[in-house]
Amino acid sequence: MNKEQIMQTISDTGVVAVIRVKNASELMDISVALNKGGIKALEITMTSPGALDAIKEASEKLGDNAIIGVGSVLDPETARMAILAGAKFVVSPILNEDVIKLCRMYSVPCIPGAFTPTEILHAWQAGADVVKVFPATKLGPGFFKDVLGPLPQVRLTPTGGVNLETAPEFIKAGAAFIGVGGALVDKKLVAAKKWDELSALAAKFIKVVQEAREEKN
């Protein structure tokens, strides 16, 4: 897939799974289970142990069935290592223009984090493919509608505070897609290794996003 196809697939599916764990052995099982539930975009965060190895393994094992990305990237050096390991998109909780430049050099989608309208526009002008509003917990869906009024050209995605209840509201408020962490990568299901239930939960998120898009249209 080229850069445009990657972004189109992420947008069409509507959900990016944010995988942040303390046990490296869980990363592969989680990735496979979420992918079986229909989620194409899997963001493995650099705060997880063995993240680079997991990105490489997941990319090889899931192949074209999934788009493996990297999250919690703070600098271009980390972004480069992840891209070389197989990451197909790069997500950051902050805005670092050097990370955006690095991603553009490798033709990899970059999704930096921003919180205020000024930061959001700055990230967009710097070349972000989508701007991650983080933490969206503190702002809510209404913030998206308010920002997209004067800045309709910007593509936004929320991370933080996104669950089955808020996901449809973010989509209706104009989010290009949603990023979901703890509400999707359920710690209890992971601890009990209930992978089928994790797949079913992933499918629920895909469904509520699609339904919200149909209602919006």
C-alpha distance (Angstrom), angle and dihedral (degrees) to the residues before:
residue distance angle dihedral
M1 . . .
N2 3.77 . .
K3 3.79 123.6 .
E4 3.80 94.9 -90.1
Q5 3.80 92.6 49.1
I6 3.80 91.3 49.5
M7 3.80 92.1 52.7
Q8 3.80 91.4 45.2
T9 3.81 91.9 51.9
I10 3.80 92.1 48.7
S11 3.80 91.3 48.1
D12 3.80 93.9 45.9
T13 3.82 93.2 50.3
G14 3.79 90.4 44.5
V15 3.80 99.0 -154.4
V16 3.80 132.6 86.6
A17 3.80 113.2 -167.9
V18 3.81 111.2 -140.8
I19 3.80 106.4 -151.3
R20 3.80 114.9 -162.1
V21 3.81 116.6 161.4
K22 3.80 139.7 156.6
N23 3.80 96.1 -140.3
A24 3.80 117.3 65.5
S25 3.81 91.9 -158.3
E26 3.81 89.8 67.5
L27 3.79 97.1 56.3
M28 3.79 97.5 82.0
D29 3.82 95.8 44.8
I30 3.81 90.8 48.8
S31 3.80 92.4 48.6
V32 3.79 93.1 50.3
A33 3.82 93.3 46.3
L34 3.81 93.8 49.6
N35 3.79 91.1 46.7
K36 3.80 90.7 51.7
G37 3.80 87.3 54.6
G38 3.78 90.0 59.4
I39 3.79 102.9 -95.2
K40 3.79 110.9 136.6
A41 3.81 100.6 179.8
L42 3.80 114.7 67.7
E43 3.81 116.9 -179.2
I44 3.80 111.3 -161.0
T45 3.79 107.8 -163.8
M46 3.79 122.7 -135.1
T47 3.81 88.8 -132.1
S48 3.82 88.1 70.8
P49 3.82 114.9 90.5
G50 3.78 113.2 -107.7
A51 3.80 91.8 14.7
L52 3.81 96.7 151.0
D53 3.80 92.6 48.3
A54 3.81 89.9 47.8
I55 3.81 91.6 50.7
K56 3.79 90.1 52.2
E57 3.81 93.9 45.9
A58 3.81 95.0 44.8
S59 3.80 91.8 47.6
E60 3.80 91.0 52.5
K61 3.80 96.7 41.7
L62 3.80 100.0 42.8
G63 3.80 95.9 35.2
D64 3.79 114.2 170.3
N65 3.81 92.1 -5.9
A66 3.79 91.5 78.3
I67 3.79 142.3 26.9
I68 3.79 109.2 -134.6
G69 3.79 115.8 -154.9
V70 3.78 137.1 173.9
G71 3.79 127.4 -121.8
S72 3.83 138.7 -167.9
V73 3.81 90.5 41.6
L74 3.80 112.4 164.9
D75 3.81 103.7 171.2
P76 3.82 141.2 27.0
E77 3.81 93.1 -110.9
T78 3.80 91.2 61.8
A79 3.79 91.5 44.2
R80 3.80 90.8 53.6
M81 3.81 93.6 49.2
A82 3.80 90.6 50.2
I83 3.81 93.2 47.4
L84 3.79 90.8 50.5
A85 3.82 88.3 49.8
G86 3.81 89.5 55.9
A87 3.82 107.2 -86.6
K88 3.80 110.9 154.2
F89 3.81 96.9 -168.3
V90 3.80 134.9 24.0
V91 3.80 126.1 -140.8
S92 3.79 127.3 -172.1
P93 3.82 133.5 -175.8
I94 3.81 88.6 -141.2
L95 3.78 141.4 38.2
N96 3.80 113.7 -98.7
E97 3.79 111.3 163.5
D98 3.80 91.9 -159.6
V99 3.81 89.0 61.3
I100 3.81 89.7 53.3
K101 3.82 91.0 49.2
L102 3.81 91.2 49.6
C103 3.80 91.5 50.5
R104 3.79 91.9 48.9
M105 3.80 89.6 51.5
Y106 3.80 89.6 56.1
S107 3.83 92.8 37.6
V108 3.79 91.7 -121.1
P109 3.83 122.3 143.4
C110 3.80 113.7 -105.3
I111 3.81 123.9 -155.0
P112 3.82 109.9 -175.2
G113 3.79 124.5 -174.8
A114 3.80 126.1 -111.2
F115 3.79 136.3 166.7
T116 3.80 110.3 -170.6
P117 3.81 131.0 50.7
T118 3.81 89.0 -110.5
E119 3.81 92.2 52.8
I120 3.80 91.3 45.0
L121 3.80 93.1 53.4
H122 3.82 91.1 43.3
A123 3.82 90.5 54.0
W124 3.81 91.6 47.4
Q125 3.81 93.0 49.2
A126 3.82 89.5 48.3
G127 3.80 89.6 60.4
A128 3.81 106.7 -91.7
D129 3.80 113.3 163.7
V130 3.81 90.3 -150.0
V131 3.80 128.2 -2.6
K132 3.78 117.5 -130.2
V133 3.79 112.8 -140.8
F134 3.79 102.7 -144.7
P135 2.92 132.7 -145.6
A136 3.78 90.0 15.4
T137 3.81 88.4 173.4
K138 3.80 90.0 82.4
L139 3.80 95.7 45.8
G140 3.79 109.6 37.0
P141 3.82 131.7 -162.3
G142 3.80 93.5 -59.5
F143 3.80 89.6 67.2
F144 3.81 90.2 61.5
K145 3.79 92.4 53.9
D146 3.80 91.4 47.2
V147 3.82 94.6 49.1
L148 3.80 95.7 43.3
G149 3.81 90.2 54.3
P150 3.82 94.2 74.0
L151 3.83 94.3 20.3
P152 3.83 104.5 45.2
Q153 3.81 92.4 150.5
V154 3.81 93.4 65.3
R155 3.81 121.6 92.9
L156 3.80 113.3 -142.6
T157 3.80 135.6 -170.6
P158 3.82 127.4 -175.7
T159 3.79 127.1 -134.0
G160 3.78 122.9 178.6
G161 3.77 122.7 46.0
V162 3.80 94.6 27.2
N163 3.81 114.5 139.8
L164 3.80 138.3 144.5
E165 3.81 90.5 -75.8
T166 3.81 99.0 46.5
A167 3.82 98.4 35.6
P168 3.84 94.9 79.5
E169 3.80 91.1 47.2
F170 3.80 92.7 53.4
I171 3.82 90.3 50.1
K172 3.79 92.6 48.6
A173 3.82 89.3 48.4
G174 3.80 90.2 58.2
A175 3.81 108.2 -88.3
A176 3.82 112.2 156.3
F177 3.81 88.6 -143.4
I178 3.80 137.3 -31.1
G179 3.80 134.0 -106.6
V180 3.81 114.1 -145.2
G181 3.79 127.2 -170.8
G182 3.79 125.5 158.6
A183 3.80 95.9 12.0
L184 3.81 88.8 59.5
V185 3.80 104.6 29.2
D186 3.80 89.7 55.8
K187 3.81 110.0 -160.4
K188 3.80 93.7 -148.7
L189 3.80 93.5 51.9
V190 3.80 90.8 46.5
A191 3.80 93.3 47.9
A192 3.81 90.3 50.1
K193 3.82 90.7 43.6
K194 3.80 90.4 -127.1
W195 3.78 93.7 160.1
D196 3.81 95.8 163.2
E197 3.80 90.1 56.0
L198 3.80 90.0 48.4
S199 3.81 89.0 52.9
A200 3.81 89.8 50.0
L201 3.82 90.8 50.9
A202 3.80 90.0 51.2
A203 3.80 89.7 52.4
K204 3.83 89.8 52.6
F205 3.80 91.1 56.2
I206 3.79 91.5 49.3
K207 3.81 89.5 50.2
V208 3.82 97.2 49.8
V209 3.80 90.8 49.1
Q210 3.80 92.7 50.4
E211 3.81 91.8 46.5
A212 3.81 91.1 49.5
R213 3.81 90.3 51.8
E214 3.80 90.8 51.1
E215 3.81 91.1 50.3
K216 3.80 91.3 47.4
N217 3.79 91.7 52.3
